[in-house]
Amino acid sequence: MGRFIYDTTSNSVDIDDRTLAHLRIVVMNKLRRSESFMFDVEVGDGSGRRSYWMAPSVPIQFHFYGSRTPQINRAWVEDLMLAASGPNGLSLTPEPADDPTPTTG
C-alpha cells in the first residue's frame, strides 16, 4: 500500500503500490506537458471521494511502501491517460487484461 500526497501530508490517500505506479506515470506525463486535470479518487477509509485539481504548481508526492517496482501495463496507462484528458478527469479504473508487452517501471 502506497500513498498519494497532495500539497501537504495531511491531504493524502492510500493507494495500492501497483495502482500508484500507474497513476504516477499518468500524472507525470500530463504535468510535464503543463496539462492540468481533475483527479477523483475514493478514500480508502470509506468516507467518500476526493477530487484534486492536478496542476504543475501544486506539490505532490508518491510514497511507495514496497521495495519492488511493479511491472507496468501499457493498456492501463493508456486507459488512464484517456480518462485524464476527458471531460470528467481521471478516476482509477480496474486494470485491464495483461498487456502482451509489459514494461518495468
Backbone as a printed PyTorch tensor [residue, N CA C, xyz], in Angstrom:
tensor([[[  0.8460,  -1.1790,   0.0000],
         [  0.0000,   0.0000,   0.0000],
         [  0.8830,   1.2310,   0.0000]],

        [[  0.6560,   2.1110,  -0.9540],
         [  1.4030,   3.3570,  -1.0420],
         [  0.5240,   4.5280,  -0.6550]],

        [[  1.0200,   5.7170,  -0.8870],
         [  0.2580,   6.9080,  -0.5220],
         [  0.4770,   8.0040,  -1.5580]],

        [[ -0.6340,   8.5900,  -2.0020],
         [ -0.6160,   9.7660,  -2.8700],
         [ -0.7730,  10.9670,  -1.9490]],

        [[  0.1860,  11.8860,  -1.9990],
         [  0.1690,  13.0460,  -1.1110],
         [  0.0460,  14.3050,  -1.9550]],

        [[ -0.9920,  15.0780,  -1.6810],
         [ -1.2950,  16.2880,  -2.4430],
         [ -1.0530,  17.5010,  -1.5690]],

        [[ -0.1470,  18.3540,  -1.9700],
         [  0.1370,  19.6330,  -1.3300],
         [  0.7520,  19.4840,   0.0630]],

        [[  0.0750,  18.7960,   0.9830],
         [  0.6050,  18.6220,   2.3340],
         [  0.3930,  17.1810,   2.7690]],

        [[  1.1030,  16.7700,   3.7820],
         [  0.9660,  15.3880,   4.2560],
         [ -0.3960,  15.1220,   4.8800]],

        [[ -1.1160,  16.1570,   5.2740],
         [ -2.4470,  15.9480,   5.8430],
         [ -3.5010,  15.7290,   4.7630]],

        [[ -3.1200,  15.8690,   3.5200],
         [ -4.0360,  15.7140,   2.4030],
         [ -3.5400,  14.5600,   1.5380]],

        [[ -3.8180,  13.3290,   1.9910],
         [ -3.2810,  12.1680,   1.3010],
         [ -4.3210,  11.0520,   1.2270]],

        [[ -4.0600,  10.1090,   0.3020],
         [ -4.9370,   8.9620,   0.1050],
         [ -4.0510,   7.7300,  -0.0620]],

        [[ -4.3940,   6.6580,   0.6310],
         [ -3.6770,   5.3990,   0.4640],
         [ -4.1400,   4.7080,  -0.8050]],

        [[ -3.1770,   4.2740,  -1.6180],
         [ -3.4540,   3.6100,  -2.8890],
         [ -2.4740,   2.4520,  -3.0200]],

        [[ -2.9560,   1.3260,  -3.4960],
         [ -2.1260,   0.1650,  -3.7430],
         [ -0.8860,   0.5580,  -4.5560]],

        [[  0.2910,   0.0100,  -4.1970],
         [  1.5370,   0.3630,  -4.8810],
         [  1.4560,   0.1760,  -6.3910]],

        [[  0.8410,  -0.9060,  -6.8380],
         [  0.7560,  -1.1750,  -8.2820],
         [ -0.0700,  -0.0900,  -8.9770]],

        [[ -1.2060,   0.2370,  -8.4010],
         [ -2.0600,   1.2880,  -8.9470],
         [ -1.3420,   2.6310,  -8.8950]],

        [[ -0.6630,   2.8910,  -7.7820],
         [  0.0560,   4.1510,  -7.6110],
         [  1.1660,   4.3130,  -8.6550]],

        [[  1.8250,   3.2280,  -9.0230],
         [  2.8740,   3.2940, -10.0430],
         [  2.2920,   3.7300, -11.3910]],

        [[  1.1100,   3.2200, -11.7140],
         [  0.4550,   3.6050, -12.9690],
         [ -0.0360,   5.0500, -12.8950]],

        [[ -0.5920,   5.4270, -11.7640],
         [ -1.0440,   6.7990, -11.5650],
         [  0.1230,   7.7730, -11.7050]],

        [[  1.2580,   7.4310, -11.1490],
         [  2.4470,   8.2850, -11.2160],
         [  2.8470,   8.5620, -12.6650]],

        [[  2.8100,   7.5570, -13.5060],
         [  3.1730,   7.7270, -14.9150],
         [  2.2160,   8.6940, -15.6050]],

        [[  0.9310,   8.5230, -15.3500],
         [ -0.0770,   9.3880, -15.9780],
         [  0.0950,  10.8320, -15.5140]],

        [[  0.1960,  11.0310, -14.2100],
         [  0.3390,  12.3870, -13.6670],
         [  1.6260,  13.0290, -14.1760]],

        [[  2.7140,  12.2780, -14.1510],
         [  3.9940,  12.8010, -14.6130],
         [  3.9040,  13.2640, -16.0710]],

        [[  3.2820,  12.4590, -16.9120],
         [  3.1780,  12.8210, -18.3280],
         [  2.2670,  14.0170, -18.5560]],

        [[  1.1390,  14.0700, -17.8700],
         [  0.2290,  15.2050, -18.0320],
         [  0.8760,  16.5100, -17.5560]],

        [[  1.4970,  16.4720, -16.3740],
         [  2.0700,  17.6990, -15.8260],
         [  3.3320,  18.1200, -16.5680]],

        [[  4.0600,  17.1660, -17.1140],
         [  5.2430,  17.5090, -17.9120],
         [  4.8320,  18.3220, -19.1350]],

        [[  3.6300,  18.0740, -19.6440],
         [  3.0940,  18.8150, -20.7980],
         [  2.3550,  20.0830, -20.3640]],

        [[  2.3920,  20.3750, -19.0730],
         [  1.6780,  21.5190, -18.4810],
         [  0.1760,  21.4010, -18.6800]],

        [[ -0.3420,  20.1860, -18.6420],
         [ -1.7740,  19.9320, -18.7720],
         [ -2.3700,  19.6790, -17.3910]],

        [[ -3.1680,  20.6030, -16.9220],
         [ -3.8600,  20.4310, -15.6430],
         [ -5.0880,  19.5630, -15.8660]],

        [[ -5.5270,  18.8670, -14.8000],
         [ -6.6920,  17.9980, -14.9070],
         [ -7.2210,  17.6720, -13.5140]],

        [[ -8.4300,  17.1460, -13.4660],
         [ -9.0510,  16.7390, -12.2110],
         [ -8.7430,  15.2710, -11.9590]],

        [[ -8.4120,  14.9250, -10.7140],
         [ -8.1910,  13.5440, -10.2960],
         [ -9.1850,  13.2440,  -9.1860]],

        [[-10.0290,  12.2580,  -9.4190],
         [-11.0850,  11.8780,  -8.4870],
         [-10.7610,  10.4940,  -7.9490]],

        [[-10.7220,  10.3480,  -6.6200],
         [-10.3310,   9.0620,  -6.0240],
         [-11.2080,   8.7470,  -4.8100]],

        [[-11.5010,   7.4670,  -4.6510],
         [-12.2600,   7.0050,  -3.4990],
         [-11.3210,   6.9370,  -2.3020]],

        [[-11.7490,   7.4870,  -1.1820],
         [-10.9400,   7.4800,   0.0260],
         [-11.0140,   6.0860,   0.6450]],

        [[ -9.8700,   5.5310,   0.9900],
         [ -9.7810,   4.1610,   1.4750],
         [-10.5140,   3.8790,   2.7730]],

        [[-10.8150,   4.8920,   3.5670],
         [-11.4780,   4.6540,   4.8460],
         [-13.0000,   4.6090,   4.7210]],

        [[-13.4990,   4.6550,   3.4940],
         [-14.9400,   4.5730,   3.2690],
         [-15.6890,   5.8770,   3.4740]],

        [[-14.9680,   6.9850,   3.6130],
         [-15.6190,   8.2660,   3.8880],
         [-16.0230,   9.0270,   2.6310]],

        [[-15.9210,   8.3870,   1.4680],
         [-16.3680,   9.0490,   0.2440],
         [-15.2740,   9.1920,  -0.7830]],

        [[-15.3810,  10.2590,  -1.5610],
         [-14.4250,  10.5120,  -2.6460],
         [-13.8080,  11.8900,  -2.4490]],

        [[-12.6150,  12.0340,  -3.0040],
         [-11.9480,  13.3380,  -3.0190],
         [-11.6140,  13.6740,  -4.4580]],

        [[-11.6760,  14.9440,  -4.7680],
         [-11.2700,  15.4280,  -6.0850],
         [-10.1030,  16.3780,  -5.8940]],

        [[ -9.0650,  16.1780,  -6.6870],
         [ -7.8670,  17.0070,  -6.6280],
         [ -7.6650,  17.6820,  -7.9750]],

        [[ -7.3760,  18.9880,  -7.9500],
         [ -7.0230,  19.6800,  -9.1760],
         [ -5.5200,  19.5250,  -9.3450]],

        [[ -5.1270,  18.7910, -10.3740],
         [ -3.7210,  18.4890, -10.6240],
         [ -3.1530,  19.5570, -11.5500]],

        [[ -2.1900,  20.2910, -11.0390],
         [ -1.5580,  21.3710, -11.8030],
         [ -0.0680,  21.3840, -11.4730]],

        [[  0.7570,  21.8290, -12.4110],
         [  2.2000,  21.8370, -12.1750],
         [  2.6280,  22.6340, -10.9430]],

        [[  1.8280,  23.5970, -10.5270],
         [  2.2160,  24.4490,  -9.3930],
         [  1.9470,  23.8150,  -8.0260]],

        [[  1.2360,  22.6980,  -7.9780],
         [  0.8940,  22.0710,  -6.6990],
         [  1.8810,  20.9380,  -6.4050]],

        [[  2.5250,  20.9620,  -5.2320],
         [  3.4560,  19.8840,  -4.9110],
         [  2.7030,  18.5800,  -4.6270]],

        [[  3.1860,  17.5010,  -5.2180],
         [  2.6060,  16.1860,  -4.9800],
         [  3.7330,  15.1880,  -4.7250]],

        [[  3.3700,  14.1130,  -4.0310],
         [  4.3300,  13.0530,  -3.7500],
         [  3.6600,  11.7100,  -3.9720]],

        [[  4.4570,  10.7370,  -4.3470],
         [  4.0210,   9.3520,  -4.4730],
         [  4.9140,   8.5520,  -3.5390]],

        [[  4.3480,   8.0610,  -2.4570],
         [  5.1210,   7.3300,  -1.4590],
         [  4.8190,   5.8420,  -1.6140]],

        [[  5.8260,   5.0890,  -2.0340],
         [  5.6830,   3.6530,  -2.2180],
         [  6.2380,   2.9430,  -0.9910]],

        [[  5.4810,   2.0080,  -0.4370],
         [  5.9360,   1.2720,   0.7320],
         [  6.6870,   0.0040,   0.3400]],

        [[  6.3810,  -0.5450,  -0.8260],
         [  7.0830,  -1.7370,  -1.2880],
         [  8.4270,  -1.3740,  -1.8920]],

        [[  9.3490,  -2.3340,  -1.9120],
         [ 10.6820,  -2.0630,  -2.4450],
         [ 10.8090,  -2.4340,  -3.9240]],

        [[  9.8680,  -3.1750,  -4.4470],
         [  9.9330,  -3.5870,  -5.8530],
         [  9.1260,  -2.6390,  -6.7320]],

        [[  9.6610,  -2.3770,  -7.9240],
         [  8.9320,  -1.5890,  -8.9050],
         [  7.9970,  -2.5250,  -9.6610]],

        [[  6.6930,  -2.2530,  -9.6400],
         [  5.7550,  -3.1420, -10.3430],
         [  5.9440,  -3.0840, -11.8590]],

        [[  5.5810,  -4.1720, -12.5340],
         [  5.5570,  -4.1390, -13.9930],
         [  4.4250,  -3.2180, -14.4170]],

        [[  4.6520,  -2.4970, -15.4910],
         [  3.6720,  -1.5290, -15.9740],
         [  2.8600,  -2.1350, -17.1060]],

        [[  1.5600,  -1.9960, -17.0030],
         [  0.6250,  -2.4560, -18.0120],
         [  0.3130,  -1.2560, -18.9160]],

        [[  0.8500,  -1.2790, -20.1230],
         [  0.6670,  -0.1450, -21.0560],
         [ -0.8050,   0.1440, -21.3420]],

        [[ -1.5970,  -0.9120, -21.4610],
         [ -3.0250,  -0.7140, -21.7490],
         [ -3.6900,   0.0730, -20.6290]],

        [[ -3.3080,  -0.1980, -19.3930],
         [ -3.8860,   0.5260, -18.2570],
         [ -3.4360,   1.9790, -18.2700]],

        [[ -2.1650,   2.2220, -18.5440],
         [ -1.6670,   3.5990, -18.6270],
         [ -2.4280,   4.3560, -19.7060]],

        [[ -2.6280,   3.7290, -20.8590],
         [ -3.3620,   4.3840, -21.9480],
         [ -4.8000,   4.6860, -21.5430]],

        [[ -5.4640,   3.7400, -20.8770],
         [ -6.8310,   3.9760, -20.3950],
         [ -6.8780,   5.1550, -19.4290]],

        [[ -5.9280,   5.1900, -18.5080],
         [ -5.8930,   6.2720, -17.5250],
         [ -5.5660,   7.6140, -18.1760]],

        [[ -4.6880,   7.6080, -19.1690],
         [ -4.3580,   8.8490, -19.8870],
         [ -5.5860,   9.3900, -20.6180]],

        [[ -6.3390,   8.5000, -21.2520],
         [ -7.5710,   8.9290, -21.9320],
         [ -8.5560,   9.5300, -20.9350]],

        [[ -8.7010,   8.8880, -19.7920],
         [ -9.6170,   9.4050, -18.7730],
         [ -9.1650,  10.7810, -18.2920]],

        [[ -7.8630,  10.9400, -18.0380],
         [ -7.3380,  12.2200, -17.5480],
         [ -7.5600,  13.3450, -18.5520]],

        [[ -7.5950,  13.0040, -19.8280],
         [ -7.8080,  14.0050, -20.8750],
         [ -9.2790,  14.2430, -21.1750]],

        [[-10.1570,  13.4410, -20.5900],
         [-11.5890,  13.5540, -20.8500],
         [-12.2690,  14.6090, -20.0050]],

        [[-13.5420,  14.8440, -20.2650],
         [-14.2820,  15.9000, -19.5640],
         [-14.5100,  15.6360, -18.0830]],

        [[-14.4740,  14.3790, -17.6570],
         [-14.6960,  14.0540, -16.2400],
         [-13.4100,  13.9140, -15.4520]],

        [[-12.2740,  13.9720, -16.1210],
         [-10.9940,  13.8580, -15.4350],
         [-10.6320,  12.4160, -15.1410]],

        [[ -9.5790,  12.2560, -14.3710],
         [ -9.0180,  10.9440, -14.0770],
         [ -9.6760,  10.3070, -12.8640]],

        [[-10.1550,   9.0910, -13.0470],
         [-10.6050,   8.2310, -11.9510],
         [ -9.8710,   6.9220, -12.1200]],

        [[ -9.5620,   6.2800, -11.0260],
         [ -8.8770,   4.9940, -11.1040],
         [ -9.8520,   3.9330, -11.5900]],

        [[ -9.4660,   3.2550, -12.6440],
         [-10.2920,   2.2040, -13.2330],
         [ -9.6230,   0.8620, -12.9810]],

        [[-10.3810,  -0.2200, -13.0610],
         [ -9.7600,  -1.5440, -12.8890],
         [ -8.7230,  -1.7960, -13.9760]],

        [[ -7.7060,  -2.5330, -13.6200],
         [ -6.6580,  -2.8580, -14.5820],
         [ -7.2010,  -3.7930, -15.6440]],

        [[ -6.9930,  -3.4650, -16.9290],
         [ -7.4430,  -4.3630, -17.9930],
         [ -6.5620,  -5.6160, -18.0380]],

        [[ -6.9630,  -6.5670, -18.8670],
         [ -6.1970,  -7.8070, -19.0250],
         [ -4.7460,  -7.4850, -19.3010]],

        [[ -3.8940,  -8.4150, -18.9370],
         [ -2.4580,  -8.2240, -19.1180],
         [ -2.1070,  -7.7890, -20.5220]],

        [[ -1.2540,  -6.7810, -20.5840],
         [ -0.7210,  -6.2940, -21.8540],
         [  0.3310,  -7.3050, -22.3180]],

        [[  0.3210,  -7.6730, -23.5860],
         [  1.3040,  -8.6540, -24.0580],
         [  2.7480,  -8.1480, -24.0100]],

        [[  2.9460,  -6.8280, -23.8920],
         [  4.3010,  -6.2890, -23.8320],
         [  4.4910,  -5.4080, -22.6000]],

        [[  4.4020,  -5.9780, -21.3770],
         [  4.5830,  -5.1530, -20.1920],
         [  6.0190,  -4.6440, -20.0820]],

        [[  6.1590,  -3.5000, -19.4410],
         [  7.4790,  -2.9170, -19.2500],
         [  7.7400,  -2.7660, -17.7680]],

        [[  8.9760,  -2.6490, -17.3970],
         [  9.3350,  -2.4200, -15.9930],
         [  9.4480,  -0.9250, -15.7740]],

        [[  8.9210,  -0.4610, -14.5880],
         [  8.8250,   0.9160, -14.1950],
         [  9.9320,   1.7750, -14.5610]]])
